[in-house]
């Protein structure tokens, strides 16, 4: 899949998780992490930069919490794959 398609998919994943994932919606810390990422993207920051910042935040969250929503883990894996594209 082309890098642009991956970026589009991750952008949509962020939006879908932020607005529709019930596990994330009831978690104030995760909502803040995703809201910041979505606002950065809307502000025109390149998706690669947004993904890198979000990935760092999610990695910290994942390592410090025992239970993490599956959608968050899936997105984290997708962003790690995106960071490998073009390297």
N, C-alpha and C positions, 0 to 999 in steps of 0.2 A: 504494500500500500504506500502511496506517495506521502511524503512528509506533510504536505498541505492537507491531505485527507485525514491524517492522524491528528493534526492540529484542530481541524474542524470537529472531529469526533470527541476530542478531549474537551473542547469548548462546550459542546453540547452535553457531555457527561457532567461537567461542572454545573451547568444550568439545571439539568435534570435532578442532580443530587440536591442542589440548594433548594429547589422549589418542590420536589416531589418525594424525596426519600424520608419516610416517617421516622426512621432511627436518627437521621441527621437533624431533622427538624426539631426533635425534642432535646437535642444536645447543644446547649448554648456555645460551648467552645468550638465545636465543629461548624456550627452555623456561622460563627465569626470568621473562621478560617476560609470557608467557602465564599462568604459574602465579600471578603477582601479580594480574593482571587477574581471573582466575577466583576467587581468594580474596577480592578486594574485592567482587565480585558476591555471593558466598556470605555475606559479612558484612552484606549488606543495603544496600550503596551503590547509589544509582540507576544504572541501566544507562547513562544519558547521561553521568554522571560517570566511570564505568568506561571507557566508549568513548573519552572525551576523553583520559584519562590513557594508555590503551593506544595510541591514535592518535599521541600525542606520542612515545611510546617507539618505536613502529613506524616513524614518520617518521625518527627519528634513526637507527634501525637500517638502514633502506632507503638513506638517503643515505650511510652510512658503509661499506656492503658492496656488492661487485660482484654477488654472486649471492644472490638472495633467493627463497625458495620461493614458487611461484605462489599458494598458499593465503594467504600473508601479504600479498601484494600485493592480492589480491581482497578480503580482510578490510579492509585499509586503505582501499580505494576505497569499500566498503560503509559504513564508519564516517564517511567524509567526506560521503557522501550523507545519513546519519542526522543529522549535525550541521547540515545544511541544512534538515531538516524542522522546521517550527515557527518558522523565522526569518522 
